[in-house]
């Protein structure tokens, strides 16, 4: 199983959300401060609120 996942967060009505077809999620909001972390991560990326690739894993990257 691939340990690396990719989602494409975007802002909807000022809130960071993402879609995940496999999980049946549409405009799923980020919670518990993840939205603040995303704001800091993309601060210097133009138009990041429209779409960017977020690569993550629950385990260390291979």
PDB file of N, CA, C and O in Angstrom:
ATOM      1  N   UNK A   1       0.843  -1.185   0.000  1.00  0.00           N
ATOM      2  CA  UNK A   1       0.000   0.000   0.000  1.00  0.00           C
ATOM      3  C   UNK A   1       0.883   1.241   0.000  1.00  0.00           C
ATOM      4  O   UNK A   1       1.894   1.291   0.702  1.00  0.00           O
ATOM      5  N   UNK A   2       0.504   2.230  -0.780  1.00  0.00           N
ATOM      6  CA  UNK A   2       1.262   3.467  -0.867  1.00  0.00           C
ATOM      7  C   UNK A   2       1.083   4.276   0.410  1.00  0.00           C
ATOM      8  O   UNK A   2      -0.043   4.513   0.848  1.00  0.00           O
ATOM      9  N   UNK A   3       2.188   4.699   1.003  1.00  0.00           N
ATOM     10  CA  UNK A   3       2.147   5.459   2.252  1.00  0.00           C
ATOM     11  C   UNK A   3       1.941   6.948   2.008  1.00  0.00           C
ATOM     12  O   UNK A   3       1.627   7.694   2.936  1.00  0.00           O
ATOM     13  N   UNK A   4       2.115   7.381   0.763  1.00  0.00           N
ATOM     14  CA  UNK A   4       2.020   8.804   0.455  1.00  0.00           C
ATOM     15  C   UNK A   4       0.658   9.106  -0.146  1.00  0.00           C
ATOM     16  O   UNK A   4       0.188   8.404  -1.041  1.00  0.00           O
ATOM     17  N   UNK A   5       0.030  10.166   0.362  1.00  0.00           N
ATOM     18  CA  UNK A   5      -1.276  10.617  -0.138  1.00  0.00           C
ATOM     19  C   UNK A   5      -1.139  12.025  -0.660  1.00  0.00           C
ATOM     20  O   UNK A   5      -0.275  12.778  -0.212  1.00  0.00           O
ATOM     21  N   UNK A   6      -1.990  12.386  -1.611  1.00  0.00           N
ATOM     22  CA  UNK A   6      -2.016  13.730  -2.176  1.00  0.00           C
ATOM     23  C   UNK A   6      -3.461  14.205  -2.203  1.00  0.00           C
ATOM     24  O   UNK A   6      -4.345  13.507  -2.698  1.00  0.00           O
ATOM     25  N   UNK A   7      -3.695  15.403  -1.664  1.00  0.00           N
ATOM     26  CA  UNK A   7      -4.996  16.056  -1.780  1.00  0.00           C
ATOM     27  C   UNK A   7      -4.756  17.468  -2.303  1.00  0.00           C
ATOM     28  O   UNK A   7      -3.627  17.957  -2.314  1.00  0.00           O
ATOM     29  N   UNK A   8      -5.822  18.105  -2.731  1.00  0.00           N
ATOM     30  CA  UNK A   8      -5.724  19.452  -3.295  1.00  0.00           C
ATOM     31  C   UNK A   8      -6.648  20.399  -2.523  1.00  0.00           C
ATOM     32  O   UNK A   8      -7.784  20.637  -2.933  1.00  0.00           O
ATOM     33  N   UNK A   9      -6.154  20.935  -1.404  1.00  0.00           N
ATOM     34  CA  UNK A   9      -6.975  21.868  -0.617  1.00  0.00           C
ATOM     35  C   UNK A   9      -7.272  23.161  -1.390  1.00  0.00           C
ATOM     36  O   UNK A   9      -6.515  23.580  -2.266  1.00  0.00           O
ATOM     37  N   UNK A  10      -8.384  23.760  -1.033  1.00  0.00           N
ATOM     38  CA  UNK A  10      -8.782  25.051  -1.596  1.00  0.00           C
ATOM     39  C   UNK A  10      -9.679  25.739  -0.573  1.00  0.00           C
ATOM     40  O   UNK A  10     -10.198  25.106   0.346  1.00  0.00           O
ATOM     41  N   UNK A  11      -9.851  27.038  -0.750  1.00  0.00           N
ATOM     42  CA  UNK A  11     -10.716  27.767   0.185  1.00  0.00           C
ATOM     43  C   UNK A  11     -12.120  27.899  -0.383  1.00  0.00           C
ATOM     44  O   UNK A  11     -12.318  28.261  -1.543  1.00  0.00           O
ATOM     45  N   UNK A  12     -13.085  27.593   0.471  1.00  0.00           N
ATOM     46  CA  UNK A  12     -14.496  27.740   0.136  1.00  0.00           C
ATOM     47  C   UNK A  12     -15.116  28.613   1.209  1.00  0.00           C
ATOM     48  O   UNK A  12     -15.175  28.223   2.375  1.00  0.00           O
ATOM     49  N   UNK A  13     -15.579  29.792   0.821  1.00  0.00           N
ATOM     50  CA  UNK A  13     -16.161  30.747   1.766  1.00  0.00           C
ATOM     51  C   UNK A  13     -15.194  31.060   2.907  1.00  0.00           C
ATOM     52  O   UNK A  13     -15.605  31.208   4.058  1.00  0.00           O
ATOM     53  N   UNK A  14     -13.896  31.158   2.573  1.00  0.00           N
ATOM     54  CA  UNK A  14     -12.881  31.520   3.553  1.00  0.00           C
ATOM     55  C   UNK A  14     -12.387  30.389   4.425  1.00  0.00           C
ATOM     56  O   UNK A  14     -11.600  30.621   5.342  1.00  0.00           O
ATOM     57  N   UNK A  15     -12.832  29.158   4.164  1.00  0.00           N
ATOM     58  CA  UNK A  15     -12.453  28.002   4.967  1.00  0.00           C
ATOM     59  C   UNK A  15     -11.676  27.024   4.086  1.00  0.00           C
ATOM     60  O   UNK A  15     -12.085  26.743   2.960  1.00  0.00           O
ATOM     61  N   UNK A  16     -10.544  26.498   4.602  1.00  0.00           N
ATOM     62  CA  UNK A  16      -9.788  25.487   3.870  1.00  0.00           C
ATOM     63  C   UNK A  16     -10.562  24.180   3.872  1.00  0.00           C
ATOM     64  O   UNK A  16     -10.959  23.684   4.926  1.00  0.00           O
ATOM     65  N   UNK A  17     -10.776  23.616   2.668  1.00  0.00           N
ATOM     66  CA  UNK A  17     -11.497  22.360   2.505  1.00  0.00           C
ATOM     67  C   UNK A  17     -10.770  21.490   1.481  1.00  0.00           C
ATOM     68  O   UNK A  17      -9.853  21.952   0.802  1.00  0.00           O
ATOM     69  N   UNK A  18     -11.187  20.229   1.377  1.00  0.00           N
ATOM     70  CA  UNK A  18     -10.639  19.342   0.354  1.00  0.00           C
ATOM     71  C   UNK A  18     -11.695  18.331  -0.050  1.00  0.00           C
ATOM     72  O   UNK A  18     -12.661  18.098   0.677  1.00  0.00           O
ATOM     73  N   UNK A  19     -11.501  17.734  -1.216  1.00  0.00           N
ATOM     74  CA  UNK A  19     -12.367  16.675  -1.712  1.00  0.00           C
ATOM     75  C   UNK A  19     -11.564  15.377  -1.737  1.00  0.00           C
ATOM     76  O   UNK A  19     -10.358  15.392  -1.983  1.00  0.00           O
ATOM     77  N   UNK A  20     -12.231  14.266  -1.486  1.00  0.00           N
ATOM     78  CA  UNK A  20     -11.597  12.944  -1.571  1.00  0.00           C
ATOM     79  C   UNK A  20     -12.631  11.972  -2.131  1.00  0.00           C
ATOM     80  O   UNK A  20     -13.496  11.479  -1.407  1.00  0.00           O
ATOM     81  N   UNK A  21     -12.527  11.705  -3.435  1.00  0.00           N
ATOM     82  CA  UNK A  21     -13.496  10.827  -4.087  1.00  0.00           C
ATOM     83  C   UNK A  21     -13.562   9.457  -3.434  1.00  0.00           C
ATOM     84  O   UNK A  21     -14.651   8.930  -3.207  1.00  0.00           O
ATOM     85  N   UNK A  22     -12.392   8.869  -3.127  1.00  0.00           N
ATOM     86  CA  UNK A  22     -12.366   7.525  -2.533  1.00  0.00           C
ATOM     87  C   UNK A  22     -13.082   7.486  -1.195  1.00  0.00           C
ATOM     88  O   UNK A  22     -13.723   6.490  -0.861  1.00  0.00           O
ATOM     89  N   UNK A  23     -12.977   8.558  -0.429  1.00  0.00           N
ATOM     90  CA  UNK A  23     -13.619   8.612   0.885  1.00  0.00           C
ATOM     91  C   UNK A  23     -15.013   9.203   0.851  1.00  0.00           C
ATOM     92  O   UNK A  23     -15.684   9.267   1.881  1.00  0.00           O
ATOM     93  N   UNK A  24     -15.462   9.638  -0.328  1.00  0.00           N
ATOM     94  CA  UNK A  24     -16.787  10.235  -0.453  1.00  0.00           C
ATOM     95  C   UNK A  24     -16.890  11.607   0.189  1.00  0.00           C
ATOM     96  O   UNK A  24     -17.972  12.021   0.603  1.00  0.00           O
ATOM     97  N   UNK A  25     -15.761  12.322   0.274  1.00  0.00           N
ATOM     98  CA  UNK A  25     -15.755  13.632   0.922  1.00  0.00           C
ATOM     99  C   UNK A  25     -15.773  14.757  -0.111  1.00  0.00           C
ATOM    100  O   UNK A  25     -15.031  14.726  -1.093  1.00  0.00           O
ATOM    101  N   UNK A  26     -16.619  15.736   0.123  1.00  0.00           N
ATOM    102  CA  UNK A  26     -16.706  16.916  -0.732  1.00  0.00           C
ATOM    103  C   UNK A  26     -16.706  18.137   0.170  1.00  0.00           C
ATOM    104  O   UNK A  26     -17.519  18.243   1.087  1.00  0.00           O
ATOM    105  N   UNK A  27     -15.790  19.056  -0.095  1.00  0.00           N
ATOM    106  CA  UNK A  27     -15.640  20.280   0.705  1.00  0.00           C
ATOM    107  C   UNK A  27     -15.515  19.960   2.194  1.00  0.00           C
ATOM    108  O   UNK A  27     -16.147  20.604   3.032  1.00  0.00           O
ATOM    109  N   UNK A  28     -14.697  18.963   2.513  1.00  0.00           N
ATOM    110  CA  UNK A  28     -14.458  18.567   3.905  1.00  0.00           C
ATOM    111  C   UNK A  28     -13.538  19.600   4.557  1.00  0.00           C
ATOM    112  O   UNK A  28     -12.425  19.806   4.074  1.00  0.00           O
ATOM    113  N   UNK A  29     -13.964  20.250   5.629  1.00  0.00           N
ATOM    114  CA  UNK A  29     -13.125  21.276   6.252  1.00  0.00           C
ATOM    115  C   UNK A  29     -11.980  20.689   7.072  1.00  0.00           C
ATOM    116  O   UNK A  29     -12.089  19.596   7.628  1.00  0.00           O
ATOM    117  N   UNK A  30     -10.889  21.434   7.136  1.00  0.00           N
ATOM    118  CA  UNK A  30      -9.774  21.084   8.013  1.00  0.00           C
ATOM    119  C   UNK A  30     -10.108  21.581   9.419  1.00  0.00           C
ATOM    120  O   UNK A  30     -10.722  22.637   9.572  1.00  0.00           O
ATOM    121  N   UNK A  31      -9.712  20.832  10.441  1.00  0.00           N
ATOM    122  CA  UNK A  31     -10.044  21.170  11.825  1.00  0.00           C
ATOM    123  C   UNK A  31      -8.804  21.131  12.702  1.00  0.00           C
ATOM    124  O   UNK A  31      -7.715  20.781  12.246  1.00  0.00           O
ATOM    125  N   UNK A  32      -8.980  21.490  13.946  1.00  0.00           N
ATOM    126  CA  UNK A  32      -7.943  21.405  14.988  1.00  0.00           C
ATOM    127  C   UNK A  32      -6.672  22.157  14.646  1.00  0.00           C
ATOM    128  O   UNK A  32      -5.574  21.693  14.955  1.00  0.00           O
ATOM    129  N   UNK A  33      -6.804  23.308  14.016  1.00  0.00           N
ATOM    130  CA  UNK A  33      -5.642  24.141  13.724  1.00  0.00           C
ATOM    131  C   UNK A  33      -4.954  23.835  12.413  1.00  0.00           C
ATOM    132  O   UNK A  33      -4.018  24.538  12.034  1.00  0.00           O
ATOM    133  N   UNK A  34      -5.395  22.793  11.703  1.00  0.00           N
ATOM    134  CA  UNK A  34      -4.774  22.475  10.413  1.00  0.00           C
ATOM    135  C   UNK A  34      -4.926  23.629   9.436  1.00  0.00           C
ATOM    136  O   UNK A  34      -4.042  23.862   8.611  1.00  0.00           O
ATOM    137  N   UNK A  35      -6.035  24.353   9.521  1.00  0.00           N
ATOM    138  CA  UNK A  35      -6.246  25.496   8.631  1.00  0.00           C
ATOM    139  C   UNK A  35      -5.206  26.587   8.875  1.00  0.00           C
ATOM    140  O   UNK A  35      -4.759  27.235   7.928  1.00  0.00           O
ATOM    141  N   UNK A  36      -4.819  26.797  10.118  1.00  0.00           N
ATOM    142  CA  UNK A  36      -3.786  27.789  10.446  1.00  0.00           C
ATOM    143  C   UNK A  36      -2.432  27.335   9.887  1.00  0.00           C
ATOM    144  O   UNK A  36      -1.674  28.145   9.353  1.00  0.00           O
ATOM    145  N   UNK A  37      -2.140  26.059  10.009  1.00  0.00           N
ATOM    146  CA  UNK A  37      -0.890  25.520   9.463  1.00  0.00           C
ATOM    147  C   UNK A  37      -0.862  25.703   7.955  1.00  0.00           C
ATOM    148  O   UNK A  37       0.163  26.104   7.403  1.00  0.00           O
ATOM    149  N   UNK A  38      -1.965  25.419   7.282  1.00  0.00           N
ATOM    150  CA  UNK A  38      -2.020  25.587   5.824  1.00  0.00           C
ATOM    151  C   UNK A  38      -1.816  27.042   5.453  1.00  0.00           C
ATOM    152  O   UNK A  38      -1.073  27.334   4.516  1.00  0.00           O
ATOM    153  N   UNK A  39      -2.451  27.957   6.157  1.00  0.00           N
ATOM    154  CA  UNK A  39      -2.252  29.390   5.885  1.00  0.00           C
ATOM    155  C   UNK A  39      -0.770  29.752   5.939  1.00  0.00           C
ATOM    156  O   UNK A  39      -0.281  30.487   5.081  1.00  0.00           O
ATOM    157  N   UNK A  40      -0.063  29.249   6.924  1.00  0.00           N
ATOM    158  CA  UNK A  40       1.368  29.547   7.066  1.00  0.00           C
ATOM    159  C   UNK A  40       2.192  28.886   5.971  1.00  0.00           C
ATOM    160  O   UNK A  40       3.136  29.486   5.457  1.00  0.00           O
ATOM    161  N   UNK A  41       1.841  27.647   5.607  1.00  0.00           N
ATOM    162  CA  UNK A  41       2.589  26.922   4.578  1.00  0.00           C
ATOM    163  C   UNK A  41       2.509  27.596   3.216  1.00  0.00           C
ATOM    164  O   UNK A  41       3.486  27.600   2.468  1.00  0.00           O
ATOM    165  N   UNK A  42       1.357  28.162   2.891  1.00  0.00           N
ATOM    166  CA  UNK A  42       1.138  28.700   1.546  1.00  0.00           C
ATOM    167  C   UNK A  42       1.241  30.219   1.481  1.00  0.00           C
ATOM    168  O   UNK A  42       0.895  30.820   0.464  1.00  0.00           O
ATOM    169  N   UNK A  43       1.708  30.837   2.541  1.00  0.00           N
ATOM    170  CA  UNK A  43       1.743  32.304   2.608  1.00  0.00           C
ATOM    171  C   UNK A  43       2.435  32.941   1.405  1.00  0.00           C
ATOM    172  O   UNK A  43       2.018  34.012   0.965  1.00  0.00           O
ATOM    173  N   UNK A  44       3.465  32.324   0.868  1.00  0.00           N
ATOM    174  CA  UNK A  44       4.188  32.914  -0.255  1.00  0.00           C
ATOM    175  C   UNK A  44       3.831  32.334  -1.609  1.00  0.00           C
ATOM    176  O   UNK A  44       4.508  32.620  -2.596  1.00  0.00           O
ATOM    177  N   UNK A  45       2.778  31.522  -1.680  1.00  0.00           N
ATOM    178  CA  UNK A  45       2.399  30.888  -2.943  1.00  0.00           C
ATOM    179  C   UNK A  45       1.197  31.619  -3.540  1.00  0.00           C
ATOM    180  O   UNK A  45       0.114  31.612  -2.955  1.00  0.00           O
ATOM    181  N   UNK A  46       1.383  32.248  -4.697  1.00  0.00           N
ATOM    182  CA  UNK A  46       0.263  32.962  -5.328  1.00  0.00           C
ATOM    183  C   UNK A  46      -0.892  32.012  -5.660  1.00  0.00           C
ATOM    184  O   UNK A  46      -0.676  30.905  -6.153  1.00  0.00           O
ATOM    185  N   UNK A  47      -2.092  32.451  -5.389  1.00  0.00           N
ATOM    186  CA  UNK A  47      -3.334  31.729  -5.708  1.00  0.00           C
ATOM    187  C   UNK A  47      -3.439  30.342  -5.065  1.00  0.00           C
ATOM    188  O   UNK A  47      -4.170  29.487  -5.565  1.00  0.00           O
ATOM    189  N   UNK A  48      -2.727  30.114  -3.979  1.00  0.00           N
ATOM    190  CA  UNK A  48      -2.790  28.812  -3.311  1.00  0.00           C
ATOM    191  C   UNK A  48      -4.200  28.522  -2.798  1.00  0.00           C
ATOM    192  O   UNK A  48      -4.584  27.359  -2.670  1.00  0.00           O
ATOM    193  N   UNK A  49      -4.971  29.563  -2.505  1.00  0.00           N
ATOM    194  CA  UNK A  49      -6.323  29.348  -1.989  1.00  0.00           C
ATOM    195  C   UNK A  49      -7.263  28.754  -3.038  1.00  0.00           C
ATOM    196  O   UNK A  49      -8.362  28.309  -2.708  1.00  0.00           O
ATOM    197  N   UNK A  50      -6.827  28.746  -4.310  1.00  0.00           N
ATOM    198  CA  UNK A  50      -7.636  28.153  -5.369  1.00  0.00           C
ATOM    199  C   UNK A  50      -7.309  26.676  -5.573  1.00  0.00           C
ATOM    200  O   UNK A  50      -8.187  25.895  -5.941  1.00  0.00           O
ATOM    201  N   UNK A  51      -6.055  26.286  -5.340  1.00  0.00           N
ATOM    202  CA  UNK A  51      -5.656  24.887  -5.496  1.00  0.00           C
ATOM    203  C   UNK A  51      -4.150  24.759  -5.322  1.00  0.00           C
ATOM    204  O   UNK A  51      -3.391  25.575  -5.845  1.00  0.00           O
ATOM    205  N   UNK A  52      -3.720  23.745  -4.597  1.00  0.00           N
ATOM    206  CA  UNK A  52      -2.321  23.351  -4.524  1.00  0.00           C
ATOM    207  C   UNK A  52      -2.282  21.894  -4.098  1.00  0.00           C
ATOM    208  O   UNK A  52      -3.259  21.378  -3.556  1.00  0.00           O
ATOM    209  N   UNK A  53      -1.169  21.233  -4.336  1.00  0.00           N
ATOM    210  CA  UNK A  53      -1.035  19.825  -3.966  1.00  0.00           C
ATOM    211  C   UNK A  53      -0.420  19.723  -2.583  1.00  0.00           C
ATOM    212  O   UNK A  53       0.649  20.280  -2.334  1.00  0.00           O
ATOM    213  N   UNK A  54      -1.089  19.015  -1.680  1.00  0.00           N
ATOM    214  CA  UNK A  54      -0.593  18.765  -0.337  1.00  0.00           C
ATOM    215  C   UNK A  54      -0.231  17.283  -0.254  1.00  0.00           C
ATOM    216  O   UNK A  54      -1.104  16.418  -0.326  1.00  0.00           O
ATOM    217  N   UNK A  55       1.054  16.998  -0.104  1.00  0.00           N
ATOM    218  CA  UNK A  55       1.556  15.632  -0.050  1.00  0.00           C
ATOM    219  C   UNK A  55       1.834  15.295   1.413  1.00  0.00           C
ATOM    220  O   UNK A  55       2.521  16.043   2.108  1.00  0.00           O
ATOM    221  N   UNK A  56       1.298  14.165   1.875  1.00  0.00           N
ATOM    222  CA  UNK A  56       1.462  13.803   3.288  1.00  0.00           C
ATOM    223  C   UNK A  56       1.442  12.301   3.469  1.00  0.00           C
ATOM    224  O   UNK A  56       1.102  11.554   2.551  1.00  0.00           O
ATOM    225  N   UNK A  57       1.810  11.868   4.660  1.00  0.00           N
ATOM    226  CA  UNK A  57       1.794  10.447   4.997  1.00  0.00           C
ATOM    227  C   UNK A  57       1.696  10.299   6.508  1.00  0.00           C
ATOM    228  O   UNK A  57       2.174  11.147   7.261  1.00  0.00           O
ATOM    229  N   UNK A  58       1.079   9.227   6.932  1.00  0.00           N
ATOM    230  CA  UNK A  58       1.017   8.897   8.349  1.00  0.00           C
ATOM    231  C   UNK A  58       2.300   8.259   8.836  1.00  0.00           C
ATOM    232  O   UNK A  58       2.508   8.087  10.036  1.00  0.00           O
ATOM    233  N   UNK A  59       3.163   7.909   7.883  1.00  0.00           N
ATOM    234  CA  UNK A  59       4.461   7.312   8.181  1.00  0.00           C
ATOM    235  C   UNK A  59       5.554   8.115   7.493  1.00  0.00           C
ATOM    236  O   UNK A  59       5.255   8.901   6.595  1.00  0.00           O
ATOM    237  N   UNK A  60       6.796   7.945   7.881  1.00  0.00           N
ATOM    238  CA  UNK A  60       7.880   8.646   7.177  1.00  0.00           C
ATOM    239  C   UNK A  60       7.869   8.304   5.690  1.00  0.00           C
ATOM    240  O   UNK A  60       7.574   7.172   5.306  1.00  0.00           O
ATOM    241  N   UNK A  61       8.192   9.291   4.860  1.00  0.00           N
ATOM    242  CA  UNK A  61       8.246   9.056   3.418  1.00  0.00           C
ATOM    243  C   UNK A  61       9.309   8.025   3.117  1.00  0.00           C
ATOM    244  O   UNK A  61      10.377   8.040   3.729  1.00  0.00           O
ATOM    245  N   UNK A  62       9.034   7.118   2.172  1.00  0.00           N
ATOM    246  CA  UNK A  62      10.059   6.136   1.802  1.00  0.00           C
ATOM    247  C   UNK A  62      11.232   6.798   1.068  1.00  0.00           C
ATOM    248  O   UNK A  62      12.183   6.117   0.685  1.00  0.00           O
TER     249      UNK A  62
END
